[in-house]
Amino acid sequence: MKFSWRDGNRVDLLENGEAYFPRVFEAMRGAEVEVLVETFILFEDKVGEQLRAELIAAAQRGVRVELTVDGFGSASLSGEFIAAMTTAGVRVHMFDPQPRLLGLRTNMLRRMHRKLVVIDSRLAFVGGINFSADHLADFGPEAKQDYAMEVEGPVVQDIHRYALLMLQPRSKILRRWLQRTKPQVEAATGTPAGSARALFVVRDNRHHRKDIERHYLKAIRAARQRVVIATAYFAPSYRLLRAIRDAARRGVQVQLILQGEPDMAIVRFAARIQYDYLMGGGVHVLEYCRRPLHGKVALVDDEWTTVGSSNLDPLSLALNLEANLIVLDRAFNRTLYESLQALSCEHCTEMDHRELGRSAWWRMPLAFLGLRLLRYFPAWADWLPAHTPRLARLRPEAPAKADADRPPQRGQP
């Protein structure tokens, strides 16, 4: 599937679950034809319970509801939780479900990491926020700082078509059968909703393997004033790392906002072995220390902005299924810039060589090895197990089991 720039979109920034969940649930309550949801993580907490209630209510009033979760991120969902949805008419799918080995999840590579919601092919939500309570401030010190965006306009058609592709079975016969039986949402590609220009960008393991990284590189290499990147996991490819450093060396104000209170200790360790290389080129590196940073956002100069699910690390850039939205709009760029500057001024610590100096003796050889690893990882990734985009349909009569690529049985929604 090819994606093009679309003019005439309305985009709104949604910061954290407090802004995101109410807007998504309100949109679901207004759905008339179709609700499509993709999420990496769905937990059986107060947010997961509310999502389930909204999806069930939509299905009961005749709306087509498709929920796709990842087999690694959402492996702990109970049969009862799933059955409540499937018996109400919600179609629940799991990407790459795999049995545990000695209690451990074995499907860590090439996960479905996207977070997408599409309502009636007219409204979409794209970002990094999962359906879990740890995206709300009342979760406590481990509550995540994150971002998503609400978009309305012609680009929603691209998001909608791509989300539908995920649901298509491999069999041509089944694809034709489903096209005849599933309701079609009327397209409104010519209806502008705002002034923003937008491009939907994905990373998969077939036709769009480097698309997100390529757009990052293009924007950073063209930067003239500023680059601000806030990401949870930072271990980019060598060419992206070099592009960030080169931008700072030619006079661009480059600011990286990374995790200072990570949810995994190795995250800070992996990022810090790159600090000397970056700061030596003039990059300002800040660590967000209030709570775990889960955002995946960036802006370049005063117009280019991206929000999505893709971190700048090997999993997101070379293995996972990801989705970002790139926006050219000065007002939206300014909104995100002001949000990130407030974050950096109030809750971040800027790194310098004096602060890192005590551990420099052991960090230098690790930095050398780390940069070599980043340089060659994209080629090595092709040797790792490649999961095809296989979905398993979860059934009400056996919610814990998976039926891949089977059409609904007679009498079932």
Secondary structure, DSSP 8 states (H G I E B T S, - for coil): -----EEEEEEEEEEHHHHHHHHHHHHHHT-SSEEEEEES-B-SSHHHHHHHHHHHHHHHTT-EEEEEEETTTTTT--HHHHHHHHTTT-EEEEES----BTTB----SS-B---EEEETTTEEEEES--BSGGGSGGG-TT--B-EEEEEESTHHHHHHHHHHHHT--S-HHHHHHHHHHS------TT---SSEEEEEEEE-SSS-SSHHHHHHHHHHHH-SSEEEEEESSB---HHHHHHHHHHHHTT-EEEEEEESS-SSHHHHHHHHTTHHHHHTTT-EEEEE-SS-B--EEEEETTTEEEEES--BSHHHHHTSBEEEEEEE-HHHHHHHHHHHHHHHHHHEEE--HHHHGGGHHHHHHHHHHHHHHHHHHHHHHTTS------EEEEETTEEEEEEET----TT--
